[in-house]
Amino acid sequence: MAYVVTSGCVDKKYQECVASCPVEAFREAATYLVIDPDECIDCGACVDDCPVDAIFEEFDVPAEENEWIERNEKEAVDLPLAEGDSPVLG
């Protein structure tokens, strides 16, 4: 099970989680991040580093955030790697 970035990241896009990811699983949209489930190794290193608590294991995503499971999976393939040094939006 991959980790999932949820709506808590929208308009925030903090980079602490990106820096803690050992495999470059984060992808960067204009106003939020997603995790590529094909790259995520399920280590959980990013969870505690997310200052807005927007990252969950796929099976722990709150029901109201379930759309983000699919968004992470579908959007990750077309987005560039998050570099960890982009300006913070929030």
Stockholm file with secondary structure:
# STOCKHOLM 1.0

chainA/1-90         MAYVVTSGCVDKKYQECVASCPVEAFREAATYLVIDPDECIDCGACVDDCPVDAIFEEFDVPAEENEWIERNEKEAVDLPLAEGDSPVLG
#=GR chainA/1-90 SS CCEEECGGGTTTCCSHHHHHCTTCCEEECSSCEEECTTTCCCCCTTTTTCTTCCEEEGGGSCGGGTHHHHHHHHHHTTSCBCCSCSCCCC
#=GC SS_cons        CCEEECGGGTTTCCSHHHHHCTTCCEEECSSCEEECTTTCCCCCTTTTTCTTCCEEEGGGSCGGGTHHHHHHHHHHTTSCBCCSCSCCCC
//
